[in-house]
Amino acid sequence: MIQYTDMKLTETLLIDDEDEPPSPKEVVESLTAEPHNFLFLLKKPVHKVAGALRSKRTARSSDKTRLFRRTHFSDVADKQWNDWHWQINNRIRTPEHLGRILNLSKAERDAVEFSGAKLPLGITPYFASLLAADDPDQPLRRTVVPTVREFVTLPCEANDPLGEEHQSPVPGLVHRYPDRVLFLLLDFCSTYCRYCTRSRVVGHGALHAGRARLEKAIDYIRRTPTVRDVLLSGGDPLTLNDERLEWVLMRLREIPHVEVIRIGTKVPVVLPQRITPSLVRMLRRYHPLWMSIHFTHPEECTPEVYRSCGMLADAGIPLGSQTVLLKGINDSVQTMQSLVHHLMKMRVRPYYLYQCDPISGSGHFRTPVEKGLEIIQGLRGFTTGYAVPTYVIDAPGGGGKIPLMPDYIQGRDNDTLLLKNYENKVFGYPDPAPRPSTCCQDNCLE
């Protein structure tokens, strides 16, 4: 059986008096009580009116999630379901629990019952509500449910393909680029993605959010004045309670040369209940603060996720998405276009499309690089430029992110550069080729 080693972390991550996710019910009822009275609307602050109108247009939850709750959690009240503490404490973590929710294929059943799993099983009840019970090939299901293909390691794969451990001056801190560091706060996630780059560490209790370890990392940042940008990651930083997360943010803001703090997270997607009013109020005190959210597929873009991203955006936090290109999951222009259109409506800027890292056991997820280029070419010109992410390979061995683009340059015709547009039509751009100087004086102007 799988050893679920992250259980002992739960108590340290949670607090008892967190606010509930916002319910628009009272505001909507007050608006609909006097639907024709415009002066009534003017009495309310503009942001509250806008929020109420958005709530009227957006269902509280999807039909799929409501049906799931009636089937598997009928005795759970709305207050519990919408409490992020309850969601974490009631994650699907055992083969027995998973088997009661999904009709497991043989490949899935053998994987969850095998004791050598490199990554724990962990799925929030909310995210489980989005999975297809009878379809093991459903994209979202493949991203979080183990299969035996995870145990097949190809020669090109490695446990640490990006060489993070060799660029770690102190435990839990990676210093690869000159002006920024990756700060791993903990190794806990509310839901574990099966293609995780840090599956060698995540979920195994190797990185605790203890003060002594965090102090060592913060001290390194303080002693390294070239570091102006700190990316908080893990595990998932937003699974920490408000107090511990604020303690980290406060300590970083005390360092004069730290200009920007970023948070990398999937919590708004797999645990949207965590985005509470108190969390948002706390985060906005530490601007400039940016957030990179890990989106995978348009089916993740539910009413709950729209609300969670809306709250963060309303707090002035710039949001970007980071998506891993995954075979049979999001490796088509149509799927990616649907995803980026959802993101734009949620005020999340599509930022990176990652080629899947060659992590041990990830062969069934990786696509050819040509597929990523095909997707970028299929987006460019067919949707707004803001919606086109940058396609990157994180170079094995610690080489960093290398951007890739389709080849739009078709050649030259003397002083004209030939370019291919999104419709595959060729256009000329005047671009005289550099010519050697004929002037005998080095410093004169021709």
N, C-alpha and C positions, 0 to 999 in steps of 0.2 A: 504494500500500500504506500501511497505517497506520504512523505512526512511534511506536514504543513507547519514549517518552522516559523512563520510570521505571526502565529497566534499570540505569542508573548509580547509582541509590540503593541497590540491593540490598546491596552490600558493606558500606555504612555502617549498615545496619539489623540485621545479623546478628552473632551471636557463635558461637564454635566449640564451647563446652563446656556448652551448655544442657542441663538435665535432660530426660530423656524424659518424655512424659505418663505418668501413673501406671498401672501394670498391676495389677489386683486378683487376678491369677492365683494368686500365692503365698498370699495371705490366704484366698482361697476354697478352695484345695486343703487348707489346714490346717483350715478349718472342716468341710469335707465329710469329712475323714479321721475325725473323731470326731463324727458328726452328732447323737448322742444324749447327749453329755457336756456338760451345761450348765455344770458347774464349769470345763470347759475354756474356755468363752466368758467366764466371769467373770475369768479370768486376763488377758484382753486389755483395754486401755483402751476405754471405752464408744464413743468416736468411731471406733475401728478396727473394732469389731464391727459398728456401724451401717453403716460404709462397705462392709464385706465383704458384709453381707446385701443392701445395695442393689445391689452388683455381681452377686450371684447372680440378682437379679431382672431385670437389665438386660443385654441382649446387648452384646458388645464393639462391634459395628457392625451396620448394617442389611444385609439380604439384597441390597438394591440396590447398596450400596457394595461389598460383597464380589464381586458379579458384575462390576461395573465394573472392579475391580482385576484380576480374572482375565482380562478381555477386553483391557484397555489397558495395564496395568502389572504383568503377570504376573511379571516379573523383579525387582520391587521388594519387598524384605523388609519385614516389619512394622516393624522398627526405623527404616527410612528413611521409610516412609509416615507413621509417627507422629511424625516429627521436623518441627517447624515450619519449620526452615531449608530442609529438602528441599522442603516444600510450596511455599514462596515461590519457591525457585529453579527449580521445575518447573511454574510456572503456565502455563496455556494463554494464549498471548500473540500468536499469529500466526494468520492465516486458514487456513494449511495444517494446523496442529495442531488447530484447532477443527473443521475439516472431516473430520479422521480420527475425531473423537469423536461429532460430530452430523451428521445428514443435514440440511444447511442448506437453508432455503427460499431462493427468489430474493431476497426482501427482506432476508434475513440475509446472503446471500452478497454482494450488491451493497454492503451497508453495511460489512462487514469489509474489503472490497477497495478501498473508497473512501479516498482520501488526506486528505480533509477532515474526518475524525472529530474531534469536540470532546473526546471522552473516550477514553482508550486501552482496548483490550481486555485484560482480565486476570481470570482465574478460577483459583482453586486447584484442583489435582486432586481434593481432597476434595469441594469444592462441585460440581465438574463431575460427580462420581459421582451427584449427586442430580437431574441434568437428564435429561429424556426425550429419547432420541436421535432419535425420529421424530415428535415433536409440537412444532412451533414455538409453539403456543399454551399450552404448559404454563406455569403461573404462574412457577415459579422460573426457567425458561429465559428468559422475557420480561424478567426483572429484570436479567439480566447479559449477554445476547447482543444486540449491536446490530442494528437494522433501519433501513431507509431513512427511516422515519417520524421518526427523530431529526433529519433534515436539513430538516424542515418547521417553520419558525418562524412562529407566529401573531402578529398585531399586539399582543396583550396580553402577550406573553412578552418576557423580557429575560435577559441573561447574569448579571446581579446583581440579581434582583428584590427582594431584601431590603435592598438598599442597604448591604451590609456594608463596601464599600470607602470609603464616606463616613463611616463610624463607626469608622474604624481609625486610632488615634493613632500607632501604630508598626506596621511590617510584621508581619502575622500575628496581630494582636490586635484584637478587635472589642469596643468598649465602648458597648453600647446601653442597658443598664439601669443605674440608679445604683449598685447594690451588687455587681454581678458583671460578669465579662469572659469572653469566648470567646477562648481561647488556642490558635491553630492551630500545632501543633508541627511538622508536615510535610505534604506533599501526596501522600503515598504510601498506597495501600490494597492489600491482598493480593488483593481482588476488587472490581471497579468496578461499582457500581449504575448503570444507565443513566438513572435519574431524579435523579442526584446534584445537590443544590442548589449545590454548588461545582464543577460541571463546568468552569467557566471557569478554574479553578486546578488542580484535582486531577489528578495524573498527568502534569503537564507540566514538572516540575522547577522550579516557581516558588518553592516554599517548602522549603528544606533545613533539616534539624535541626542546623544549625551553631551553635556556642556563641555566636558574636558576635550573631547575630540573636536567639537565645533570651534572651541577657543583656539586650538592649534592652527586650524585652517584660517580663521580670521586673523590671527597673528601673522601668518605668512603673507596674507593680502596687505596687512598694515605695513609690513617690512619691505614690500615690493612696489615702489611708487609707479612703475610702468603700468600696473593694473588699473585700468579705468572702468572696466565693464565686468560685472560678476553675474554669471548665469547660475541660478539655483535649480538643481535637478535632483535626481535620485535613481530609484524610487520616485515618489511623487511628493514634492514639498507641501502641496495643499492638503495632504493627509495629516500633517501636524496640526495640533490645536492652535488657536489664534495666539495664545500667549507665547508659545515657543517660537512660532514663525515670526512674530513681531520682535522677539528678542534678537533673532538673527538679523532682521532688517534694520533694527535700531543700531546694532553694533557695526554693521556695514556702513550705515549713514554717518557714523562718527569718524570714518576714515576720509580725510579730505580729498584724496585722489580718486576715490570711487565715484564716478560720475553717473553711471547707469546701472540699475539692477534689473535683471530679467528673471522670470520664472518660467520653467518648462514643465508642462503639466498635461495630463489627460483627464483630470478630475471633472472639468466642466462637461465632458462627454460621457463618462462612465459613472459619475457621481455628482450630477448637477445640483443635488440637494445641499452639497457642501458650500455652494456660493450663496452665503447668507448675508443679510444686511450688516451684521457686525463684522464679518470678514472684509466686506467691501469697504466699510468705513475705516477699518484699520489699514488696509492696503493703500488707500488714497493718501495717507499721511506720509508716504515714503516715495513720492514722485521725485525724479522721473523713474517710473516703474513700467516695464513692458512685460507682456506675457505671450509665450508661444504655446499654442494648444495643439495637441496631437489628434488630428482628424484622419479617418481612414476611408469612410464610405458615406454616401448621402443618406443611408438609412439611419445613421447616427444623429441626423439633424431633426430632432424631435421638438415638440413644444417646450419640454423641460430645458433642452439645450439652448434653444432660442432665448429663453428667459435668463439662463445663467450667463450667457455671453452678453445679453443686453444690460444686465446689472453691472458687469465689469466695464463695458464700454461707456456706460453712463457715468462711471466713476473716473473717466478720463484715462483709462489704461489702454494704450494701443495694443490691439490683439493681432497676432499673426498665426497662421496655421503651418504645421509641419506634417507632411504626409509621406508615408513610406509606400513606394510602388510595390505592389504585391500581386503575384501571378494568380489569375482567376478571381481576384477580389476587387481590384480597382484599375486593372491594366487595360482600360479602353477609353477612348476619347469621350464617348457618351457618358460613362460613369464619372469620369473626372470632371467633365463639364457640369454635370448635375451637382457634384460636390462643391465646386468653386462658386457656382451661382448661389447655393445655399449660404456659403461662407460670406459672400458679399452682402447678402440680406441681413446676416447676423453681425455685420461690421467687423468681420474677421478677414484680414488681408491674406490671401494665399501667398505664402512666403517661400517655403522649400518643398520640392518634390524630391525625396531621397531615393536613390538606388538602394535596394535592400543590402545591408552589410553582410559579408560572408561569415556569419556567426555559425558555430557548430550546429548542425541540424536544420539549417534554414534553406536548403536547396530547393524544397518544394514551394518556397515563397518567391524565389528570385526570378526575375524576367531578364531577357537580353537587354542590353543598353539601348539597342535600336528601338525597343518598345517605348522607352521613356522619351526618346527624341520624337517618335511618331506622335505621342500625346501632346508634347509641347507644340509641335507644328500644327496639330489639329485644333489647338486652342488659340494660337496666335492669329489674330485677324477675325476669328469667328466669335470672340467675346472680348470684353473690355480688357485693356492691358493690365489693369489692376488685378484682374482675376487670373493672370498667368503666372504661376510660380516659377522660381528658378530651379532647374533640374540639376542636382548635384550628386557627385560620388564622394563619400567620405573616404579618402584614400587609405587603404590598408597600411599598417605600420606607423600611423600617426602623421600622415602627410597633410591632413586637413581637407576641407571641402574644396572640390574642384568643379566649377560650373561647366555644364555641357549645353550646347545649342545646336539646332539643325544648321546645316550649311546653306546659307542664303546667298553667298557670293558665288557667282557662276563664271567669273573670269573677267578679262579686260578686252576692250577694243580700243587700242591706243590710249587716249586720255579719258576714256569712259569706263567706269566700273559697272559691270553687269550684275544686277541683283534680281533675285526671284522673290516675288511677294507671296502672300498667303494663298492666292489663287493659282500659283505656279506660273504666273506671267512674268516675263523678264523685262526689266526697265533699266535704262542707263542713267548713271549719275556722273556728272563731270568731276573728275578727280585726276588731274594731271600727275603723271608719274614723276617722282623726284628726279631732277637732272643735275649732273655735276656742274659746279660753278666754273665759269670761264674767267672770273676776275682774278687779277694777279695780286691784289691787295686784300689781305685777310680781313681787315676791319672796315672796309668800305661798303657802301650800300649799292646794290645793283639797281 
